[in-house]
Amino acid sequence: MEDTFSIRGVLETAADLYAEHGRFVSFANLAEATGVSEEALCDEFGTVDQLVTRYYVDLVDRCRETVESLAPPSAEERAGAFAFIMLDLLEERPDFVRATFRSYAAAFGSGFRSRLDQTVGFVLDAPDVSGLNQAVLTSAPFSFPTVDIFVRLLDTWRGDTSDGRQRSTALLDKVLRFYAGLATSPTLADGVDVVRYTAEAGYLPRIPFLTDWLLGSDEPESEPADNA
């Protein structure tokens, strides 16, 4: 059997098998379908559950690759391209997505959510988004809800029974426009400036992760101990 193989090709074949057999799919089935040895599959993916998780992580990578090739110039176009490419990819294997999305992609702590979190900065890497806005929106207090809202919108779209999923698609489009407007607005930077000034003036209690992020750590370095 061939042990040099396309990971993406194996993931796609595995998704098709999973849609047909559910949890009864095994590396033996996959080895037979792909010509890749069970040993090589185990070495690469670990377990079938990890392989399914990897499929969703790869969807994020595929979206990113396509957006990179299209090179949309604005934050709104980048966010829109990323989101709607994701919808197209999910639509490629609806039975598989129906069986696995909530357990393997939407669940908190999933590899899919983690990869999305790592991709927020990429989506915001547009000329109309200031460096400060990028720093704010990629920080944990902002990126976590951004990813959570996006995953929930995908799940809503997945379960939408309206004609052509018009309702959920329209909602996603509105949220994307709002997010792009936030990312490009000077109001966000102005708000950070207000909070920074308030912290500098001593009107805010010191919250280590927040104050250090706004001002930089101002703790004096400790003097080396005098051992003489």
Secondary structure, DSSP 4 states (H G I P E B T S, - for coil): ---S--HHHHHHHHHHHHHHHGGG--HHHHHHHH---HHHHHHHHSSHHHHHHHHHHHHHHHHHHHHHHH--SSHHHHHHHHHHHHHHHHHHSHHHHHHHIIIIIISTT-HHHHHHHHHHHHHT-STTS-HHHHHHHTSHHHHHHHHHHHHHHHHHHHT--SGGGHHHHHHHHHHHHHHHHHHH-HHHHHHHHHHHHHHHTT-S---HHHHHHHH---PPPPPPP---
